[in-house]
């Protein structure tokens, strides 16, 4: 089953995607948003009044309780992943491993889990 897919009585419902200039949204059959992904080439992630451009800024706001995962091996991308267990939301900040010292965030992904 693909990420975001939901099984209901032997049927698999794939999420629907909508693509916009700098972000995409995936939503389920009920219309609830299950994934919000930024795709800004500048690496800018804006949520309300907070703007993040680097992993250091993310750490300053969200803390050091995260995991590092491979996001796309072929492209050399890794993700720093934060989990909010109370709200069941996962925030992934994708960055190129080759340039991790600069810490530029190229994608931010918020999703339910």
Phi, psi and omega in degrees: 000138181285157177302135179089347181288148182237133179264131179218108179048061177066015173242143177250122179259112178283146177292153174266142181243143172234132183247134179236184186303308184241012179200166174227156180231135172245135179225156183271184183301331180276356180090004178283137178287127179247339177216134174234122185233125174276152179220039183282127180295339178280350181076020182267129178242120181240126177227104183067237181265000183262130175239127180243133175239337184229162176295327177298319177294322178296318179296320179299328182267316187261348178093187185258011180267083181216168172242154176249129182230153172288129179262311178212103185300315183298327180266358180070035182256137174238165180227136170265123189243127175250140178242132171254097186291331180292313181270350182058048177238137178246131176245122179244131177247112186267136181215155176283122183302325181300328183247033185296333180295324175288330174069027182287128177276125179258335175218147170234134183232123174248129180209155174281152174221000000 
